[in-house]
Amino acid sequence: MAACYSLPLLLVFFATCWAGKILVYPFEGSHWLNMKILLEALHAQGHQITVLRTSTSWYVSENSPFYSSITIVQEESMSIESQNYMTAFLERSIQIQRHKGSLWAFVEFYRNLFSFLRDSQVVVANMVVSIFENQTLIKELKESRYDVFLIDPAVPGGVLLAHYLGLPTVFNVRLHFRGEAHFLIAPSPLSYVPQLFSQYSDKMDFSQRLKNIIYHVALLYMYHFVSNPPYQAVCDRYFGSDVSATSLMQGADLWLVRVDFTFELPRPTMPNVVYIGGFQGKPSKPLPADLEDFVQSSGEHGVVVMTLGTLLGDLGPEISQIIASAFARIPQKVVWRHIGKRPATLGNNTLLVDWLPQNDLLGHPKTKVFVTHGGTNGIYEAIYHGVPILGIPLIFDQHDNMVRVKARGSGDFVDVTALDVESFTASLRNILDPQKPYKQNMMKLSQLHHDQPMKPLDTAIFWVEYVMRHGGAAHLRTESYKLPWYAYHSLDVIAFLALVCFLVIAFIWLSCRCLCRFLMKAKHYKFKSKCE
């Protein structure tokens, strides 16, 4: 009997002890924060992890206890790696939003965005070329025999390198260089799937559906004339003109998409898409003693937590003064991550910090509201802990995220360009009002989010290891990306059927015409013979 149990136990032992080699191509900012969580979990499983980073990297450390790194020398940094550039980009974005609704604002919004993206794509494309030309590095990467390439495809540098090395690929993705993840891999009907930057929900009237198509066309223009040209030049040089960054992305084995349908709007999906939204959520830990004392001093009123994420810490003195004044008017204590000059209107109830333990504060029972820019990491942590949200969306996908929060009734958002003390105070009191359903709705979202057979992080680890065990996941991948665009949309079939219908109708028409002529001639001859 003991022998019967020994084999299964050995199989379990070897299954849990099996370790692979993972190559990682990350992205900066908040993208790295959630990639880092995934890498820590994979390292805990015994996997060997190597991270490709640049010499100008802002967040990705060269030394780490859970990964080794390869640093790519890069003379020029991406836009997102410069705090000064991000501050200037934010200021320009806010200026444009002041004219929201005008044709000028629409054009300037995309011009500002395209300028930001164009510079970054050129830098990344040049870096990829430098990697390809570094034969010593390429030889090292090939000889390391990695089992899988884990990539954040916000920029497709890692996608090109994965194809060059011939490695199975897994994406850790929310947005990529063409827009939102699903639009590249899954059918996305524009009648009910809002495009990035549209700020619509899945309930659109005619004018909104019309504008949704316009937003879609703008992103197609961005791809063809802004984002893709630097990468297409690399593909033409090393892979041939029939290969593009888009086709390589569509050929990825697995997409770990950082959304959860308790928050994301329903839409079509594909078999090789796995949803891991909220995988960074975890139970809160005790706060540092001084911060705990401040939180406890709030009494029955509780605490408001505010942070604008990793890239944006300062909205400028004018807006900061407005926010500080509004905070001073509420009875709650406030913990505010603020980078910049201390606002003169700051109340005694507000604590300014350079950094805060966001997850631990959101999980504290005294936290009542989360004031945020609308980044997905913070939103999912708020959902995990059931904390309603007041958003101040600023750039990128933050407006779209807050539209989803509002659609779920778990929060609201304010326009940063129309912000004043009275309106912001009213918005805060509205979310804090226990008679309003924001807290209840967010708790319902939290219950739905937690009611899963596996934790999102465990799901992510399973599927990464799945690809490693099987050397890819081609059986889950659709082959539609290999079709030309006219075949994908069946335009060739429609054209053929239209031609057949035309020929049949033309044959019937000609036959009827000939028959009519024959009958007319027969009638004419018959009449003529009678007359004779």
TORDODREN-614086 format. One record per residue (C-alpha): x, y, z. Coordinates in pm, 1 decimal, padded with zeros to 6 digits. Layout:
{pt {X, Y, Z}},
...
//
This chain:
{pt {00000.0, 00000.0, 00000.0}},
{pt {00285.1, 00238.6, 00079.3}},
{pt {00426.6, 00185.7, -00268.1}},
{pt {00092.4, 00290.6, -00418.7}},
{pt {00118.8, 00627.8, -00249.2}},
{pt {00490.2, 00684.4, -00312.7}},
{pt {00464.2, 00742.8, -00687.6}},
{pt {00200.5, 01019.7, -00666.6}},
{pt {00397.5, 01183.5, -00388.0}},
{pt {00714.1, 01175.6, -00596.5}},
{pt {00528.9, 01321.2, -00894.8}},
{pt {00396.1, 01604.6, -00679.1}},
{pt {00745.4, 01662.5, -00538.9}},
{pt {00909.6, 01684.9, -00878.9}},
{pt {00624.2, 01898.3, -01017.2}},
{pt {00664.1, 02150.7, -00739.5}},
{pt {01044.0, 02145.3, -00756.8}},
{pt {01063.7, 02187.4, -01134.5}},
{pt {01213.7, 02523.6, -01220.5}},
{pt {01259.3, 02698.6, -01550.2}},
{pt {01448.7, 02993.9, -01691.0}},
{pt {01255.5, 03311.4, -01764.9}},
{pt {01375.9, 03609.5, -01965.9}},
{pt {01188.9, 03933.7, -01890.1}},
{pt {01143.1, 04253.3, -02090.4}},
{pt {00966.7, 04504.7, -01860.6}},
{pt {00837.5, 04859.9, -01895.9}},
{pt {00885.0, 05157.7, -01666.9}},
{pt {00666.2, 05324.5, -01405.8}},
{pt {00358.5, 05151.7, -01265.3}},
{pt {00401.8, 04878.3, -01528.3}},
{pt {00720.5, 04768.5, -01355.2}},
{pt {00554.9, 04772.6, -01012.2}},
{pt {00307.2, 04502.4, -01111.4}},
{pt {00563.4, 04309.8, -01319.7}},
{pt {00786.1, 04303.7, -01012.3}},
{pt {00508.4, 04140.1, -00807.7}},
{pt {00474.0, 03866.9, -01069.6}},
{pt {00850.6, 03810.5, -01081.9}},
{pt {00871.9, 03778.9, -00703.0}},
{pt {00601.0, 03512.5, -00712.8}},
{pt {00773.6, 03323.4, -00995.1}},
{pt {01104.8, 03340.5, -00808.9}},
{pt {00932.4, 03194.4, -00502.4}},
{pt {00839.0, 02897.5, -00723.5}},
{pt {01207.6, 02835.7, -00786.9}},
{pt {01236.9, 02983.6, -01137.2}},
{pt {01554.3, 03158.8, -01253.4}},
{pt {01471.8, 03507.8, -01378.5}},
{pt {01678.2, 03740.0, -01595.4}},
{pt {01557.0, 04094.5, -01654.4}},
{pt {01664.6, 04308.2, -01948.5}},
{pt {01693.7, 04669.6, -01837.6}},
{pt {01841.2, 04987.3, -01983.9}},
{pt {02117.0, 05200.1, -01837.2}},
{pt {01866.3, 05487.6, -01815.4}},
{pt {01602.3, 05279.6, -01634.8}},
{pt {01410.7, 05477.7, -01375.6}},
{pt {01258.1, 05197.4, -01168.7}},
{pt {01414.1, 04864.6, -01272.2}},
{pt {01704.5, 04806.7, -01035.4}},
{pt {02024.2, 04644.3, -01158.6}},
{pt {02059.0, 04435.5, -00841.7}},
{pt {01780.1, 04230.9, -00688.8}},
{pt {01750.3, 03922.6, -00466.8}},
{pt {01495.5, 03760.0, -00696.5}},
{pt {01638.2, 03823.4, -01044.1}},
{pt {01963.5, 03881.2, -01225.8}},
{pt {01982.6, 04161.8, -01478.3}},
{pt {02137.8, 04243.7, -01813.0}},
{pt {02185.5, 04616.5, -01864.3}},
{pt {02158.7, 04752.1, -02217.1}},
{pt {02359.2, 05071.8, -02258.9}},
{pt {02128.4, 05342.7, -02388.9}},
{pt {02245.3, 05697.3, -02454.3}},
{pt {01897.7, 05844.0, -02488.0}},
{pt {01614.7, 05772.8, -02245.0}},
{pt {01245.8, 05727.7, -02318.6}},
{pt {01008.3, 06011.8, -02240.8}},
{pt {00848.9, 05818.4, -01957.1}},
{pt {01189.6, 05783.3, -01788.9}},
{pt {01220.4, 06160.0, -01739.3}},
{pt {01036.2, 06329.8, -01453.1}},
{pt {01078.1, 06670.8, -01617.4}},
{pt {00933.9, 06542.5, -01945.4}},
{pt {00637.0, 06382.7, -01767.0}},
{pt {00568.5, 06704.7, -01574.8}},
{pt {00575.5, 06908.0, -01896.2}},
{pt {00351.7, 06651.6, -02069.3}},
{pt {00101.4, 06669.1, -01782.0}},
{pt {00095.6, 07050.9, -01784.9}},
{pt {00032.2, 07053.8, -02159.9}},
{pt {-00241.0, 06789.0, -02122.3}},
{pt {-00421.0, 06997.0, -01859.2}},
{pt {-00400.4, 07307.1, -02080.5}},
{pt {-00563.3, 07113.1, -02364.5}},
{pt {-00835.2, 06973.0, -02137.9}},
{pt {-00941.0, 07329.5, -02051.3}},
{pt {-01079.3, 07351.8, -02407.7}},
{pt {-01241.2, 07006.5, -02397.2}},
{pt {-01513.1, 06956.2, -02656.4}},
{pt {-01359.8, 07178.4, -02922.9}},
{pt {-01201.9, 07059.9, -03247.2}},
{pt {-00880.3, 07236.6, -03142.3}},
{pt {-00865.4, 07034.1, -02818.9}},
{pt {-00922.1, 06707.9, -03008.6}},
{pt {-00640.4, 06781.6, -03253.3}},
{pt {-00401.6, 06911.7, -02985.9}},
{pt {-00470.3, 06613.1, -02758.6}},
{pt {-00353.6, 06369.0, -03023.7}},
{pt {-00068.7, 06593.3, -03137.6}},
{pt {00060.7, 06606.1, -02780.1}},
{pt {00017.9, 06229.5, -02741.4}},
{pt {00178.9, 06149.0, -03076.3}},
{pt {00479.1, 06368.1, -02997.6}},
{pt {00522.0, 06187.8, -02663.9}},
{pt {00495.9, 05843.4, -02823.4}},
{pt {00704.3, 05914.7, -03133.0}},
{pt {01017.0, 05997.1, -02934.5}},
{pt {00984.8, 05685.5, -02717.9}},
{pt {00931.1, 05447.8, -03012.1}},
{pt {01243.7, 05572.1, -03189.0}},
{pt {01450.9, 05525.0, -02872.0}},
{pt {01322.5, 05169.4, -02822.2}},
{pt {01370.2, 05074.5, -03187.9}},
{pt {01730.4, 05198.0, -03176.5}},
{pt {01789.5, 04996.8, -02859.9}},
{pt {01656.8, 04680.4, -03027.0}},
{pt {01897.5, 04731.6, -03317.1}},
{pt {02185.3, 04771.1, -03072.2}},
{pt {02087.6, 04438.1, -02911.9}},
{pt {02067.5, 04262.1, -03249.5}},
{pt {02408.4, 04397.5, -03346.5}},
{pt {02565.7, 04288.4, -03018.2}},
{pt {02657.5, 03935.6, -03121.0}},
{pt {02816.2, 03860.8, -02783.8}},
{pt {02490.5, 03940.2, -02605.8}},
{pt {02279.9, 03753.1, -02861.3}},
{pt {02503.6, 03447.3, -02824.5}},
{pt {02469.1, 03466.5, -02445.6}},
{pt {02090.5, 03492.2, -02467.1}},
{pt {02064.3, 03197.9, -02707.2}},
{pt {02300.1, 02977.1, -02508.9}},
{pt {02106.4, 03046.3, -02188.9}},
{pt {01816.8, 02842.7, -02336.1}},
{pt {01533.4, 03031.1, -02172.6}},
{pt {01200.0, 02849.7, -02145.9}},
{pt {00982.0, 03156.5, -02194.2}},
{pt {01005.4, 03529.8, -02261.2}},
{pt {00780.9, 03734.9, -02030.1}},
{pt {00713.3, 04072.9, -02191.7}},
{pt {00529.1, 04394.7, -02118.2}},
{pt {00439.6, 04499.5, -02476.1}},
{pt {00365.3, 04864.8, -02394.7}},
{pt {00652.1, 04910.5, -02640.9}},
{pt {00723.2, 04610.0, -02867.4}},
{pt {01101.0, 04594.4, -02824.8}},
{pt {01072.0, 04265.9, -02635.9}},
{pt {00836.9, 04128.5, -02901.6}},
{pt {01098.0, 04179.7, -03175.0}},
{pt {01370.0, 04027.1, -02958.5}},
{pt {01154.3, 03722.9, -02876.5}},
{pt {01108.3, 03656.6, -03248.3}},
{pt {01481.9, 03699.3, -03309.0}},
{pt {01559.0, 03446.1, -03033.1}},
{pt {01271.2, 03212.7, -03123.0}},
{pt {01130.6, 03200.1, -02768.7}},
{pt {00773.4, 03126.3, -02652.5}},
{pt {00616.5, 03452.1, -02539.6}},
{pt {00382.8, 03551.3, -02258.0}},
{pt {00254.6, 03909.1, -02234.2}},
{pt {00182.3, 04091.0, -01908.4}},
{pt {-00034.0, 04357.8, -02067.4}},
{pt {-00297.5, 04625.2, -02028.6}},
{pt {-00199.4, 04872.0, -02300.9}},
{pt {00039.9, 04836.8, -02593.6}},
{pt {00183.9, 05060.2, -02862.0}},
{pt {-00142.6, 05041.6, -03063.7}},
{pt {-00385.1, 05098.9, -02777.1}},
{pt {-00588.4, 04870.4, -02551.0}},
{pt {-00488.6, 04501.9, -02547.2}},
{pt {-00810.5, 04343.7, -02678.0}},
{pt {-00825.2, 04554.1, -02994.5}},
{pt {-00518.7, 04374.3, -03128.6}},
{pt {-00620.9, 04017.2, -03059.3}},
{pt {-00999.2, 03987.7, -03013.5}},
{pt {-01303.6, 04107.0, -03211.0}},
{pt {-01396.2, 04448.4, -03074.7}},
{pt {-01725.2, 04578.9, -03219.5}},
{pt {-01720.2, 04955.9, -03193.4}},
{pt {-02096.4, 04960.0, -03141.6}},
{pt {-02053.2, 04860.7, -02776.0}},
{pt {-01677.2, 04836.7, -02710.7}},
{pt {-01546.2, 05187.4, -02632.0}},
{pt {-01211.6, 05276.7, -02783.8}},
{pt {-00925.0, 05413.9, -02577.7}},
{pt {-00964.3, 05786.6, -02490.7}},
{pt {-01334.2, 05787.2, -02586.3}},
{pt {-01443.3, 05805.1, -02217.5}},
{pt {-01756.2, 05604.9, -02304.7}},
{pt {-01915.5, 05302.6, -02141.1}},
{pt {-02068.2, 05008.9, -02331.0}},
{pt {-02399.4, 05197.8, -02355.2}},
{pt {-02351.9, 05442.8, -02643.7}},
{pt {-02608.3, 05640.5, -02839.7}},
{pt {-02569.8, 05714.1, -03210.6}},
{pt {-02349.4, 06022.1, -03170.7}},
{pt {-02123.3, 05840.4, -02925.1}},
{pt {-02089.2, 05542.5, -03158.9}},
{pt {-01999.3, 05783.4, -03437.1}},
{pt {-01734.4, 05949.4, -03219.3}},
{pt {-01611.2, 05607.2, -03107.1}},
{pt {-01527.9, 05528.1, -03469.0}},
{pt {-01345.0, 05860.3, -03498.6}},
{pt {-01135.4, 05774.0, -03191.2}},
{pt {-01062.6, 05437.0, -03350.1}},
{pt {-00948.9, 05601.8, -03672.8}},
{pt {-00722.0, 05835.2, -03473.2}},
{pt {-00549.1, 05535.1, -03313.9}},
{pt {-00514.9, 05366.9, -03654.1}},
{pt {-00342.0, 05683.3, -03775.0}},
{pt {-00119.5, 05673.9, -03465.9}},
{pt {-00017.9, 05317.9, -03543.4}},
{pt {00055.3, 05364.7, -03913.4}},
{pt {00230.4, 05702.4, -03895.8}},
{pt {00363.1, 05738.6, -03539.3}},
{pt {00415.4, 05416.3, -03346.9}},
{pt {00488.4, 05154.1, -03609.8}},
{pt {00737.2, 05309.5, -03859.2}},
{pt {01047.6, 05275.4, -03632.5}},
{pt {00967.5, 04909.7, -03563.0}},
{pt {00873.5, 04831.9, -03921.7}},
{pt {01217.6, 04955.3, -04026.7}},
{pt {01370.3, 04703.8, -03783.7}},
{pt {01145.0, 04424.4, -03913.3}},
{pt {01229.0, 04505.2, -04276.2}},
{pt {01599.5, 04497.1, -04197.2}},
{pt {01612.4, 04175.9, -03993.1}},
{pt {01297.2, 03973.2, -04068.0}},
{pt {01163.4, 04082.4, -04406.6}},
{pt {00883.9, 04312.0, -04519.1}},
{pt {00616.5, 04046.3, -04459.7}},
{pt {00675.8, 04066.6, -04081.8}},
{pt {00548.9, 04347.2, -03858.3}},
{pt {00548.2, 04415.7, -03486.1}},
{pt {00169.1, 04373.3, -03491.8}},
{pt {00179.7, 04027.7, -03651.0}},
{pt {00446.0, 03920.1, -03400.6}},
{pt {00232.1, 04041.4, -03110.4}},
{pt {-00073.1, 03862.7, -03245.5}},
{pt {00136.1, 03547.1, -03263.6}},
{pt {00220.0, 03551.5, -02890.3}},
{pt {00143.6, 03230.9, -02704.4}},
{pt {-00039.8, 03384.5, -02411.3}},
{pt {-00178.3, 03720.6, -02302.1}},
{pt {-00200.2, 03785.8, -01928.2}},
{pt {-00435.5, 04084.2, -01937.9}},
{pt {-00444.8, 04298.0, -01624.8}},
{pt {-00823.8, 04342.2, -01608.7}},
{pt {-01109.6, 04172.6, -01427.9}},
{pt {-01465.9, 04173.6, -01560.1}},
{pt {-01596.7, 04287.5, -01224.6}},
{pt {-01446.3, 04620.0, -01337.7}},
{pt {-01387.2, 04587.9, -01712.0}},
{pt {-01683.6, 04618.6, -01949.9}},
{pt {-01795.9, 04287.7, -02109.7}},
{pt {-01650.6, 04220.5, -02455.5}},
{pt {-01539.0, 03932.8, -02682.5}},
{pt {-01219.4, 03751.2, -02590.9}},
{pt {-00990.2, 03470.2, -02712.1}},
{pt {-00871.1, 03132.5, -02571.6}},
{pt {-00513.2, 03251.1, -02513.5}},
{pt {-00623.5, 03554.0, -02309.7}},
{pt {-00606.5, 03501.8, -01931.8}},
{pt {-00742.1, 03769.1, -01699.8}},
{pt {-00532.4, 03857.8, -01394.8}},
{pt {-00679.5, 04194.9, -01298.9}},
{pt {-00607.4, 04276.9, -00936.2}},
{pt {-00326.0, 04022.7, -00902.6}},
{pt {-00132.4, 04278.6, -00697.0}},
{pt {-00404.6, 04282.4, -00431.5}},
{pt {-00311.0, 04132.8, -00095.4}},
{pt {-00413.0, 04159.6, 00270.0}},
{pt {-00291.4, 04476.2, 00438.0}},
{pt {00000.0, 04477.7, 00681.0}},
{pt {00027.1, 04691.5, 00996.3}},
{pt {00114.5, 05054.9, 00931.6}},
{pt {00430.9, 05217.3, 01067.2}},
{pt {00374.0, 05335.2, 01422.4}},
{pt {00364.9, 05709.1, 01345.4}},
{pt {00125.2, 05660.6, 01054.1}},
{pt {-00096.2, 05429.1, 01259.5}},
{pt {-00116.4, 05692.2, 01532.8}},
{pt {-00224.3, 05954.0, 01280.4}},
{pt {-00488.4, 05724.9, 01131.3}},
{pt {-00624.2, 05630.1, 01473.2}},
{pt {-00649.9, 05997.7, 01566.9}},
{pt {-00923.4, 06034.2, 01303.5}},
{pt {-01175.8, 05879.4, 01542.6}},
{pt {-01515.8, 05792.0, 01399.0}},
{pt {-01467.6, 06010.3, 01090.7}},
{pt {-01194.3, 05795.7, 00938.6}},
{pt {-00928.7, 05872.6, 00679.4}},
{pt {-00905.5, 05987.5, 00316.9}},
{pt {-00604.8, 05859.0, 00120.2}},
{pt {-00476.1, 06048.7, -00182.2}},
{pt {-00198.0, 05963.3, -00426.5}},
{pt {-00138.9, 06029.9, -00795.3}},
{pt {00075.7, 05725.1, -00864.4}},
{pt {00438.9, 05675.8, -00957.1}},
{pt {00477.6, 05926.2, -01241.4}},
{pt {00269.8, 06218.4, -01120.3}},
{pt {00323.5, 06354.4, -00772.0}},
{pt {00256.9, 06726.1, -00815.4}},
{pt {-00030.8, 06902.1, -00992.3}},
{pt {00125.2, 07243.4, -00953.1}},
{pt {00068.7, 07506.3, -00684.1}},
{pt {-00269.5, 07633.5, -00804.2}},
{pt {-00447.1, 07296.1, -00809.8}},
{pt {-00263.6, 07176.8, -00497.0}},
{pt {-00395.1, 07481.8, -00307.8}},
{pt {-00751.0, 07397.3, -00413.2}},
{pt {-00718.4, 07033.7, -00304.1}},
{pt {-00559.2, 07131.8, 00028.1}},
{pt {-00838.6, 07381.7, 00099.5}},
{pt {-01104.8, 07120.6, 00028.8}},
{pt {-00934.4, 06866.5, 00253.9}},
{pt {-00923.7, 07125.3, 00533.9}},
{pt {-01305.1, 07152.2, 00518.6}},
{pt {-01384.7, 06787.1, 00592.2}},
{pt {-01373.8, 06622.7, 00938.5}},
{pt {-01171.4, 06324.4, 00816.7}},
{pt {-00794.5, 06300.2, 00848.1}},
{pt {-00608.8, 06293.9, 00514.7}},
{pt {-00290.7, 06112.1, 00411.5}},
{pt {-00167.3, 06273.3, 00089.8}},
{pt {00136.0, 06168.4, -00112.6}},
{pt {00246.8, 06505.3, -00239.5}},
{pt {00567.1, 06591.5, -00423.4}},
{pt {00629.8, 06963.0, -00446.0}},
{pt {00587.5, 07280.9, -00247.7}},
{pt {00373.8, 07256.1, 00066.0}},
{pt {00033.4, 07423.2, -00003.2}},
{pt {-00026.1, 07732.4, 00206.2}},
{pt {-00391.2, 07631.5, 00257.6}},
{pt {-00304.2, 07293.2, 00411.2}},
{pt {-00521.0, 07206.6, 00709.9}},
{pt {-00414.2, 07049.7, 01038.7}},
{pt {-00603.9, 06733.5, 00940.9}},
{pt {-00376.5, 06661.6, 00641.2}},
{pt {-00047.2, 06472.3, 00650.1}},
{pt {00186.0, 06517.6, 00351.1}},
{pt {00421.2, 06228.4, 00275.0}},
{pt {00674.0, 06155.1, -00000.8}},
{pt {00566.6, 05790.2, -00005.4}},
{pt {00282.7, 05592.5, 00145.0}},
{pt {00201.9, 05220.2, 00185.4}},
{pt {-00096.5, 05236.2, -00048.9}},
{pt {-00220.5, 04878.6, -00012.7}},
{pt {-00186.6, 04883.7, 00365.9}},
{pt {-00370.8, 05215.1, 00397.0}},
{pt {-00651.0, 05101.2, 00166.0}},
{pt {-00688.4, 04786.2, 00376.2}},
{pt {-00710.7, 04981.8, 00700.8}},
{pt {-01063.3, 04977.3, 00850.5}},
{pt {-01058.6, 05356.8, 00901.9}},
{pt {-01000.1, 05439.7, 00533.2}},
{pt {-01320.1, 05585.6, 00386.0}},
{pt {-01226.7, 05716.8, 00039.6}},
{pt {-00939.9, 05679.4, -00205.6}},
{pt {-00857.7, 05992.6, -00409.6}},
{pt {-00659.0, 05882.1, -00712.4}},
{pt {-00559.3, 05973.1, -01068.9}},
{pt {-00729.9, 05654.5, -01191.2}},
{pt {-00440.8, 05417.1, -01258.4}},
{pt {-00540.7, 05052.1, -01280.6}},
{pt {-00307.7, 04938.4, -01001.3}},
{pt {-00468.5, 05170.3, -00746.6}},
{pt {-00821.6, 05100.5, -00868.8}},
{pt {-00780.3, 04725.6, -00829.7}},
{pt {-00630.1, 04766.0, -00483.7}},
{pt {-00932.8, 04978.4, -00390.0}},
{pt {-01163.9, 04709.3, -00529.7}},
{pt {-00972.9, 04442.3, -00336.3}},
{pt {-01027.4, 04628.8, -00009.0}},
{pt {-01373.5, 04770.3, -00090.0}},
{pt {-01284.1, 05141.5, -00073.7}},
{pt {-01490.9, 05385.5, -00287.8}},
{pt {-01298.4, 05611.7, -00525.4}},
{pt {-01293.8, 05980.7, -00610.5}},
{pt {-01091.8, 06019.1, -00927.9}},
{pt {-00890.5, 06308.9, -01068.8}},
{pt {-00802.9, 06156.5, -01408.6}},
{pt {-00514.8, 06329.2, -01586.0}},
{pt {-00356.7, 06142.8, -01880.1}},
{pt {-00351.6, 05820.6, -02083.6}},
{pt {-00623.9, 05566.8, -01992.6}},
{pt {-00715.4, 05725.3, -01659.3}},
{pt {-01035.3, 05892.3, -01783.0}},
{pt {-01154.8, 05563.6, -01933.5}},
{pt {-01079.8, 05381.5, -01608.7}},
{pt {-01281.7, 05629.4, -01407.0}},
{pt {-01575.1, 05601.1, -01649.0}},
{pt {-01581.6, 05229.1, -01564.3}},
{pt {-01567.3, 05303.2, -01190.4}},
{pt {-01859.5, 05544.7, -01225.0}},
{pt {-02053.7, 05298.7, -01441.3}},
{pt {-02024.9, 05043.3, -01159.9}},
{pt {-02154.3, 05300.7, -00908.8}},
{pt {-01844.3, 05255.4, -00691.8}},
{pt {-01705.5, 05606.2, -00726.6}},
{pt {-01706.0, 05931.5, -00917.9}},
{pt {-01453.9, 06165.4, -01074.6}},
{pt {-01394.1, 06536.9, -01118.1}},
{pt {-01255.7, 06741.5, -01406.7}},
{pt {-00913.8, 06873.3, -01305.1}},
{pt {-00954.2, 07177.2, -01530.9}},
{pt {-01280.3, 07283.0, -01361.4}},
{pt {-01161.9, 07212.6, -01009.3}},
{pt {-01240.7, 07464.7, -00737.8}},
{pt {-01265.2, 07441.4, -00360.9}},
{pt {-01645.8, 07426.0, -00347.5}},
{pt {-01688.2, 07157.8, -00615.7}},
{pt {-01408.1, 06936.3, -00486.7}},
{pt {-01537.6, 06963.4, -00130.3}},
{pt {-01886.4, 06871.5, -00250.3}},
{pt {-01749.1, 06570.7, -00439.9}},
{pt {-01561.2, 06450.5, -00133.1}},
{pt {-01866.0, 06484.0, 00091.1}},
{pt {-02078.2, 06305.7, -00168.8}},
{pt {-01851.1, 05998.7, -00171.8}},
{pt {-01815.6, 06009.2, 00209.6}},
{pt {-02192.9, 06031.2, 00265.6}},
{pt {-02300.7, 05696.5, 00420.5}},
{pt {-02647.4, 05744.5, 00271.5}},
{pt {-02503.5, 05724.5, -00079.7}},
{pt {-02448.6, 05375.7, -00233.2}},
{pt {-02079.3, 05415.5, -00323.9}},
{pt {-01947.4, 05207.6, -00034.1}},
{pt {-02207.8, 04934.5, -00080.5}},
{pt {-02144.0, 04915.9, -00455.1}},
{pt {-01768.0, 04894.0, -00404.4}},
{pt {-01812.1, 04621.5, -00144.0}},
{pt {-02022.2, 04428.7, -00396.3}},
{pt {-01744.6, 04466.2, -00654.4}},
{pt {-01495.0, 04349.3, -00394.5}},
{pt {-01704.4, 04038.5, -00319.9}},
{pt {-01727.6, 03955.2, -00690.3}},
{pt {-01354.7, 04010.5, -00734.2}},
{pt {-01267.6, 03776.3, -00446.5}},
{pt {-01516.4, 03507.6, -00555.6}},
{pt {-01279.9, 03323.8, -00792.7}},
{pt {-01156.3, 02962.4, -00796.1}},
{pt {-00795.3, 03084.8, -00798.7}},
{pt {-00630.8, 03406.0, -00692.5}},
{pt {-00528.6, 03617.1, -00995.5}},
{pt {-00160.0, 03590.3, -00904.6}},
{pt {-00183.3, 03210.2, -00879.9}},
{pt {-00360.1, 03207.7, -01216.2}},
{pt {-00079.2, 03411.6, -01371.2}},
{pt {00188.7, 03179.1, -01230.6}},
{pt {00002.0, 02869.4, -01350.6}},
{pt {-00024.7, 02994.3, -01708.5}},
{pt {00335.8, 03114.6, -01728.6}},
{pt {00445.7, 02770.5, -01613.3}},
{pt {00195.9, 02610.9, -01854.5}},
{pt {00368.5, 02778.0, -02148.8}},
{pt {00706.2, 02673.5, -02009.7}},
{pt {00600.3, 02310.5, -01967.1}},
{pt {00460.1, 02280.6, -02317.2}},
{pt {00707.9, 02497.7, -02504.8}},
{pt {00435.0, 02742.8, -02603.1}},
{pt {00056.4, 02740.4, -02639.9}},
{pt {-00000.6, 02745.1, -03014.4}},
{pt {-00322.5, 02539.9, -02974.8}},
{pt {-00482.3, 02834.8, -02794.4}},
{pt {-00378.2, 03090.2, -03053.1}},
{pt {-00601.7, 03191.0, -03340.3}},
{pt {-00446.9, 03187.8, -03685.6}},
{pt {-00657.1, 03484.7, -03796.3}},
{pt {-00358.5, 03720.6, -03773.8}},
{pt {-00200.8, 03538.3, -04068.9}},
{pt {-00493.1, 03634.7, -04290.8}},
{pt {-00475.5, 03950.5, -04501.4}},
{pt {-00717.3, 04217.8, -04382.7}},
{pt {-00963.7, 04158.5, -04666.4}},
{pt {-00975.0, 03784.0, -04589.6}},
{pt {-01013.2, 03846.3, -04215.6}},
{pt {-01324.9, 04054.5, -04283.9}},
{pt {-01437.3, 03807.6, -04557.4}},
{pt {-01439.8, 04088.8, -04811.5}},
{pt {-01307.5, 03852.2, -05078.9}},
{pt {-01593.1, 03608.9, -05008.8}},
{pt {-01846.6, 03892.1, -05007.9}},
{pt {-01704.0, 04018.8, -05337.5}},
{pt {-01723.0, 03667.6, -05487.3}},
{pt {-02083.7, 03617.7, -05373.4}},
{pt {-02173.5, 03964.1, -05501.1}},
{pt {-02020.3, 03874.1, -05837.0}},
{pt {-02212.5, 03545.8, -05847.5}},
{pt {-02535.4, 03727.2, -05761.1}},
{pt {-02461.7, 03986.6, -06026.7}},
{pt {-02396.5, 03716.7, -06287.8}},
{pt {-02712.4, 03527.2, -06192.3}},
{pt {-02921.8, 03845.2, -06205.0}},
{pt {-02755.8, 03946.4, -06532.1}},
{pt {-02824.6, 03598.3, -06677.5}},
{pt {-03188.4, 03611.8, -06568.7}},
{pt {-03224.8, 03965.3, -06704.7}},
{pt {-03065.9, 03874.9, -07036.9}},
{pt {-03272.5, 03556.4, -07057.3}},
{pt {-03592.1, 03749.5, -06991.1}},
{pt {-03490.9, 04011.9, -07245.1}},
{pt {-03416.8, 03749.6, -07509.1}},
{pt {-03742.4, 03569.4, -07430.8}},
{pt {-03936.1, 03894.1, -07459.2}},
{pt {-03769.7, 03969.3, -07792.5}},
{pt {-03849.4, 03619.0, -07914.1}},
{pt {-04214.0, 03649.5, -07809.1}},
{pt {-04241.1, 03993.0, -07967.0}},
{pt {-04096.9, 03862.8, -08294.1}},
{pt {-04325.3, 03558.9, -08284.6}},
{pt {-04625.2, 03782.2, -08223.7}},
{pt {-04515.4, 04012.0, -08503.6}},
{pt {-04480.8, 03724.7, -08753.9}},
{pt {-04815.0, 03581.4, -08647.8}},
{pt {-04985.1, 03916.8, -08694.7}},
{pt {-04813.1, 03964.7, -09030.0}},
{pt {-04924.8, 03623.7, -09155.4}},
{pt {-05285.5, 03700.6, -09062.2}},
{pt {-05277.6, 04024.6, -09256.9}},
{pt {-05151.1, 03845.5, -09563.3}},
//
